[in-house]
């Protein structure tokens, strides 16, 4: 009976761990994000910071795959906005929240990013996502190409 009384408290607090976003149109994100790239993860860097080490301990406690990380080194495959070029290597830091993508070495993603104190972070509530063959991802990339081509030509 005592466990049943605790159940509503546990269920009620689950929403605190979810990511809640109100998304603006994708074209708005494309045209306002400071940095927009596709990239491939080449190194996990979570163990290089105390926040990352603490987060990895938490991941093990929740039985998450320890081969995944949030603070990573990425090779730029294509740059649509910002100062980066294909072949550049960048470091993507993390706030270690549930709203962020987690990565494995070799993961490819389209990333909408911004800088905070000279460090790059994924912009929360953006259209950052893993590269897939799914229709929604193909549509996203078509929109990115169309919008950034217009900017380069105009």
Secondary structure, 3 states (H helix, E strand, C coil): CHHHHHHHHHHHHHHHHCCCCCCCCHHHHHHHCCEEEEEEEEEECHHHCHHHHHHHHHHHHCCCCCCCECCEEEEEEEEEECCCCCCCEEEECCCCCCCCCCECCCCEEEEEEEEECCEEEECCCCCCEECCCCHHHHHHHHHHHHHHHHHHHC
